[in-house]
Structure formats: C-alpha cells, structure tokens
C-alpha cells in the first residue's frame, strides 16, 4: 500500500513531483513556483500530504485548507491526485481518508471538496466515503497578475 506523510520541507524534487501530479490532474501545463510551494508549506492554514510508495517516492497528494468564518471552522480538500501509474491501488481513497481524519482532528465542523463530474471514479469514491453532493453552484473569478 502506501504511507501518508505531511510535507513540511521544500525540495526541488518535491516541486517537480507536485508539478507532474497537478498536470495529470488538470491535463494542462502547470507552473508551480518555488516561492508558491514554500509559502504553502509555511502556511498554518494549508496542509500538503503525499502518499509514499515502498521506495519513498510520492505517488499521490492532497491539500487540506482550513479557515474560520462566522459560521464556523471549515476546510476544503483540494488537488487530490494519484500518479497515473499508481491508480487503482486505493491510494486516492487513503489520501482522502487521511484528509478527513486530519480535518476532524483540527476541529473542523464541515469539510468540502469539488470534483469535476467527468471524474467518475473520484466522484464515486467521495460518495462512498460519506461526502454528500450539494445542490449548489460553484463560481470562480480568476485574477490575472
């Protein structure tokens, strides 16, 4: 199986791994910068976890973002992805379960995520793990630098 580890230290190898995994998730080129990754790892509100195979290589990742609003302490699961070569081995499930447990330990009242409807296996997994699909619209505004 795999071991899930919280990543707290930047390395160039981590930057390349995160870039490779995110490109597999979104099917386009991603520019993960050193400064972005270092800032994420220093943040008290962002938590990056990697699934490590037997050799210690990162074969999947998940990010948990935690925030406080007037309606309570909440969290989002972001960027759940498993390397193409390692899919079908339960790694995505292990990462998501780890994120759920981590959020519970942080005293989060609600844990949310979004998933593209075309990601059939991922959507099935989230429902299997107890996530309920909400009837809502998700809006996004992109700011250009």
N, C-alpha and C positions, 0 to 999 in steps of 0.2 A: 504494500500500500504506500502511503506517504506520511510524512511528518509535516505539521503546520507550524511555521515559525514566524513570529513578529519580526519585521525587518526594521532596524533602528540605525543602521550604519550604511552610508553611501559607499558604493564601489563602482568603478566603470563597468564591471561585469553586470552589476545589478541594473544599471542604466540601459545596457544593451538588452538584457532579458526583458525588462519592463516594456521597452520599445517593441521588441519582437512579439511579445504576448498581446499588447494592445493592437498591433497591426493585424494580428489574427482575429481579434475581436471585432474590429470595425472595417476590415478589408480595405484599408487605405493607409497611406504613409502617415506616421505619427512622429512628431518631434518632441520627445521627452528630453528636456534640457537638464543639465547637471543642477542648475540653481532650483528648478522646479522640484526635482526629486529630493534635493537636500532640504528644501523648505517643507515638503510633505513629511519627511522623516523627523523633522524638529517639531512639527505641529503637535499640540496637545489634543487636537480635535480630529486628526486624520491618522488612521492606523492601517499600515500595509502589512499583509500577511502573504507568505509564499508557501506553496506546497513543495516540499523537497522529496525527490526520489531517493532510492537507496544509495546513490552515489553523491547525494547532497546537492544536486542540480535543481534549480527552481523550474518546475513544470506547470505551475499554475499560480494565480494570485487573486486576491480580493482586497478591496479597500473598504474600511468602515469609517464613515464620517459621523461625528456626534456633535449635536448642537442643542442649545437651550432656547426655547421660545415661551411666550406666555402660557401656552397650552401644555407645557411640559418638556421633559428631556426626550429628545428623539434622535434617531440615527438612520442613515441611509447606507445600504450596501451598494457599492459601485465597482465597476470593472471586474466582474467575475469572469475569469478566462482560464482555460486549460490549454496547454500546447497541443496542437493537432495530433502529434504522435502519441500523446498520453491520454487522449479522450477515451471514454468508455470503461474507465477503471474505477469510477467512483470518486475521482479527485474533486470534481466540481461539487459534489454532494458534501464531501469532507470539508472543503473550504467554506461552503455556505453554512453548514452546521457549526463550524468554528466561529464564524462571524455572528451567528445567532447567540451562541453561548457567551461570546465576548460582550455583545451588546447587553445581555441580561446582567452580566457581572458589573457593567458600568451604570446600572440603574436606569436604563432606558425604558420608557413607557411604550414606545412604538418604534418598530423597525420597518423601514420601507425600502423598496427597490423598484426599478423599472426594467422591463425586458422587451425587446423587440418581438412582436407576435410571430415573426418568421423563425425565431429561435425555439422551435417546438420542444426539443428535449429540455432546454433550460426552463421553459415555462411549466412543463410537466413536473420538473424537479421542484420548483418553488412551491407549487401547489401541494406536492407530496410532503414537503417539509412544514406545511401549515400556513403558508402565506395565502391570503385571500385576495383575489383580484377585485380591485375597486372600480366602480363606475365613475371615472373622473377623467378630466382632460389634463394632459401634461403640456405646459407651454414652455418655450425656451426663447431667450433673447441672447444673441451672440454679440459680444463687443469686440470690435477689431482693434488691435493695438495701434 
